Every structure is written in C-alpha cells, then in structure tokens.
Amino acid sequence: MRKLITAAFVTLDGVMQAPGGPEEDPSGGFAFGGWTVDYWDDAMGSAMEALFDAPFDLLLGRRTYEIFAAHWPYAEGPIADKFNPATKYVATSSAEPLAWRNSVALRGDVPAEVARLKREQGPNLLTQGSSILVQSLLANGLIDELRLLVFPLLLGNGKKLFGDGSAPAALKLGDSRTSTTGVIMATYVPEGPVHTGSFVPDEPSAAEIARREKWKREK
C-alpha cells in the first residue's frame, strides 16, 4: 500500500493555475502566469527538496503532463534528475502517445485506476498541478496528504485546487513553516468526517426563532 501525496502551489483564494510562467497555461484568458516567481526563497527551495527526496511515481493530468514533457526532458538539475527516470501515470482520454519515457496512460475510470495503484507495492504517488485530476481524487477520498505552499495573493479567476465536488473532510495540520516572503508551507492529512456544533444557547431568543422561520420561508 502506498500513499498519494498532492503537492501544490496555491493562492489564498485557491488558484493553482500557471504558477511557473506566463506561457505555462494561459487557458481561459488567465493573465497571471508566473505568480510564484517573486516569492521564492531558500526555505521554499528546501521544502521542495524535501518533497522530492523520497522515491515517488508522478501522477499527472494530461495538460500538466504536456507542460512537464515539454520541459523536464530537456532540463538539467536535481528536479530533472528525479522527474525524468520516475514512472509517470497520466490520466488521459486521448489516444496520443506519451513520449516522455516511463509514461503510463490511465484511461476510463481514473479514480478506480488510482485506487488500484495505491494498493500495489511501490513508491508514493505524487501529484503536481493537475487541478481536474486532483479534484476528482479529492471527491473520491483518495488523497492521503496535502503539501501546500500558500501564497499571499488573490487572483480571482483561474483553475482552483478545491472544487464544488470536493468531499467534505476534516484535516489535521502536520507541520508548517513560513518563508521570508510570507508563503505558508503546510502539510495536512485527513482526519475523518467534519464535526459540527453550535454556540447558540439551548433556549434561543424569540428573535432567533423568528429569524430561523423567516429564512426557512425564503429558501
């Protein structure tokens, strides 16, 4: 059994689209590609090194795969040295060949395929980018750990980490640090269902009872 780790750069309003540069993913008219660049520091570099230190297989959506496949096979350095030999599992409905070496297509019921991969022996599965895939994994409760770098930015529109289909879940903070530029680097793990309560007195006021009845009628 292996873990599925989702790592993502994300803004305070949840955008994760095109963190690395203007041409990375301008789909939908996204105008802020490269929004992470001015925030980088040594602490963030150390966090990324730690993420890639343990063995992993990559789990990618088709669009992120295409972005990576156009870059990493032609790059040098520690990340390229990790990504290029790793197995790349790619969620895709396309029949186009996957040219980046060690790439394996996942077609059909992708969540079921990912669940099968998790049951196998092997290194952890690691997602990068891949917003549509990640939202599907969240909806099916398949993610074991979230490693987020949360940037002090609001971008409004753009591809989001959490969509409307995300399964409700409580999360536990594993560890957190803050970069010199205000980026929060945090690890979260699932901690069961959401628990609710109430700060309202057992005997609410007449005004509160009236408000509840009014809102029921306005639904």
PEWOQUI-V218766 format. One record per pair of residues at least 12 apart in sequence whose ideal C-beta (glycine too) atoms are under 6 Angstrom apart, sorted by the first residue. I is the first residue (numbers start at 1). J is the second residue. Records with the same first field share a line. If there is no record, write none. Layout:
I = J, J
This chain:
2 = 118, 122, 124
3 = 124, 144
4 = 118, 125, 142, 143, 144
5 = 124, 126, 145
6 = 127, 134, 143, 146
7 = 51, 147
8 = 148, 161
9 = 36, 149
10 = 148, 150, 161
11 = 151, 153, 155
12 = 154
13 = 154
14 = 160, 161, 162
15 = 155, 158
16 = 131, 159, 161
17 = 30, 158, 159
18 = 30, 33
19 = 36
21 = 33, 34
22 = 34
24 = 67
30 = 158
32 = 155
35 = 153
39 = 151, 181, 183
41 = 179, 180, 181
43 = 179
44 = 179
47 = 185
52 = 82
55 = 123
56 = 123, 124, 126
57 = 86, 87, 123, 125
58 = 86, 88, 126
59 = 89, 125, 127
60 = 90, 130
61 = 91, 130, 132, 133
62 = 92
64 = 129, 130
65 = 90
69 = 100
72 = 84
73 = 100
87 = 102
88 = 102, 103
89 = 104, 106
90 = 103, 105
91 = 106, 110, 133
92 = 105
111 = 136, 140
114 = 142
131 = 159
135 = 163
138 = 166
139 = 165, 167
141 = 167
145 = 189
146 = 188
147 = 187
148 = 186
149 = 183, 185
150 = 184
151 = 183
152 = 182
168 = 194
169 = 190
170 = 191, 192, 194
171 = 188
172 = 189, 191
173 = 188
174 = 187, 189
175 = 187
